[in-house]
Amino acid sequence: MAIESTTLYKLIILYMLNKVNFPLTNSQISEFFLEKNYTSYFTLQQVITELVDSHLISIETVRNSSYYHITSEGSETLGFFGNKIPGAIVDDMDIYLMENKYELRNEVGTIADYYKSTTSDYIVHCQVKEGRSTLIEINVSVPTKEEASSMCAKWKDASQEIYAFIMKSLMK
């Protein structure tokens, strides 16, 4: 008996999220599906919404990016039905995750966001995470929304240099 396509797409997403120890973004999941021509973007978004609604994955939104984690219910479901994913697709996912693991982790592990504080300035919150551990976390107060947005945009490229500087300065 062939598995229904939307069910297969759900299992693929659960497999991918279970295979990595960090969240994946909507664009990272979409890139895999669209690169392999498994389905259309709109069908994929419907499948992701259904997974969130059924509590098989959870979503965290930071500055226009959606980060997905597998839930315990999702892991349990994958345990029951993961063997329904064809071997060729499992191979495709394993290769994709292995070839892109560093980039995928780096992309989701460097987080920057800002919010308006009670004193009318903006707090820029920057983090570098590895897995579930936080390597560095910085909060900086700035006077304008434009400065806050600019700092968030630059964090991904500057974070390694800033982390190295702090470590070097504090370990002297």
For each residue, the residues with C-beta under 8 A, 3 or more apart:
1:
2:
3: 7 8 11 84
4: 7 8
5: 8 9 39
6: 9 10 43 46 47 50
7: 3 4 10 11 81 84
8: 3 4 5 11 12 84 85 89
9: 5 6 12 13 33 38 39 43 44 47
10: 6 7 13 14 47 50 51 56
11: 3 7 8 14 15 78 81 82 84 85
12: 8 9 15 16 33 38 85 89 93
13: 9 10 16 17 29 47 48 51 57 68
14: 10 11 17 18 51 56 57 70 74 75 77 78 82
15: 11 12 18 19 78 82 85 90 93
16: 12 13 19 20 24 29 32 93 97
17: 13 14 20 23 24 57 68 69 70 74
18: 14 15 70 74 75 78
19: 15 16 93 94 97
20: 16 17 24 97 101 104 105
21: 131 132
22: 104 105 108 109 129 130 131 132
23: 17 60 67 68 69 108
24: 16 17 20 28 29 67 68 104 108
25: 28 29 65 66 67 68 107 108
26: 29 30 45 48 65 66 68
27: 30 31 65
28: 24 25 31 32 104 107 108
29: 13 16 24 25 26 32 33 44 48 68
30: 26 27 33 34 41 44
31: 27 28 34 35
32: 16 28 29 35 36 93 96
33: 9 12 29 30 36 38 39 44
34: 30 31 37 38 41 44
35: 31 32 96
36: 32 33 92
37: 34
38: 9 12 33 34 89
39: 5 9 33 43 44 47
40: 43 44
41: 30 34 44 45
42: 45 46
43: 6 9 39 40 46 47
44: 9 29 30 33 34 39 40 41 47 48
45: 26 41 42 48 49
46: 6 42 43 49 50
47: 6 9 10 13 39 43 44 50 51
48: 13 26 29 44 45 51 52 57 68
49: 45 46 52 53
50: 6 10 46 47 53 54
51: 10 13 14 47 48 54 56 57 74
52: 48 49 55 56 57 58 59 68
53: 49 50
54: 50 51 73
55: 52 58 71 73 74
56: 10 14 51 52 70 71 73 74 77
57: 13 14 17 48 51 52 68 69 70 71 74
58: 52 55 68 69 71
59: 52 66 67 68
60: 23 66 67 68 69
61: 64 65 66 67
62: 65 67 111 113
63: 112 113 152
64: 61
65: 25 26 27 61 62
66: 25 26 59 60 61
67: 23 24 25 59 60 61 62 108
68: 13 17 23 24 25 26 29 48 52 57 58 59 60
69: 17 23 57 58 60
70: 14 17 18 56 57 74 75 78
71: 55 56 57 58 74 75
72: 75 76
73: 54 55 56 76 77
74: 14 17 18 51 55 56 57 70 71 77 78
75: 14 18 70 71 72 78 79
76: 72 73 79 80
77: 14 56 73 74 80 81
78: 11 14 15 18 70 74 75 81 82
79: 75 76 82
80: 76 77
81: 7 11 77 78 84
82: 11 14 15 78 79 85
83:
84: 3 7 8 11 81
85: 8 11 12 15 82 89 90
86: 89 90
87: 90 91
88: 91 92
89: 8 12 38 85 86 92 93
90: 15 85 86 87 93 94
91: 87 88 94 95
92: 36 88 89 95 96
93: 12 15 16 19 32 89 90 96 97
94: 19 90 91 97 98
95: 91 92 98 99
96: 32 35 92 93 99 100
97: 16 19 20 93 94 100 101 104
98: 94 95 101
99: 95 96
100: 96 97 103 104
101: 20 97 98 104 105
102: 105 106
103: 100 106 107
104: 20 22 24 28 97 100 101 107 108
105: 20 22 101 102 108 109 130
106: 102 103 109 110
107: 25 28 103 104 110
108: 22 23 24 25 28 67 104 105 111 129
109: 22 105 106 128 129 130
110: 106 107 127 128 129 155 156 159
111: 62 108 126 127 128 129
112: 63 124 125 126 127 151 152 153 155 156
113: 62 63 124 125 152
114: 122 123 124 125 142 145 148 149 151 152
115: 122 123 125
116: 120 121 122 123 145
117: 120 121 122 123 141
118:
119:
120: 116 117
121: 116 117 141 142 143
122: 114 115 116 117 141 142 143 144 145 147 148
123: 114 115 116 117 139 140 141 148
124: 112 113 114 138 139 140 141 142 148 151 152
125: 112 113 114 115 137 138 139
126: 111 112 136 137 138 139 140 151 152 155 159
127: 110 111 112 134 136 137 138
128: 109 110 111 134 135 136 137 159 160 163
129: 22 108 109 110 111 132 133 134 135
130: 22 105 109 133 135
131: 21 22
132: 21 22 129
133: 129 130
134: 127 128 129 137
135: 128 129 130 163
136: 126 127 128 159 162 163 166
137: 125 126 127 128 134
138: 124 125 126 127 162
139: 123 124 125 126
140: 123 124 126 151
141: 117 121 122 123 124
142: 114 121 122 124 147 148 151
143: 121 122 147
144: 122 147 148
145: 114 116 122 148 149
146: 149 150
147: 122 142 143 144 150 151
148: 114 122 123 124 142 144 145 151 152
149: 114 145 146 152 153
150: 146 147 153 154
151: 112 114 124 126 140 142 147 148 154 155
152: 63 112 113 114 124 126 148 149 155
153: 112 149 150 156
154: 150 151 157 158
155: 110 112 126 151 152 158 159
156: 110 112 153 159
157: 154
158: 154 155 161 162
159: 110 126 128 136 155 156 162 163
160: 128 163 164
161: 158 164 165
162: 136 138 158 159 165 166
163: 128 135 136 159 160 166 167
164: 160 161 167 168
165: 161 162 168 169
166: 136 162 163 169 170
167: 163 164 170 171
168: 164 165 171 172
169: 165 166 172
170: 166 167
171: 167 168
172: 168 169
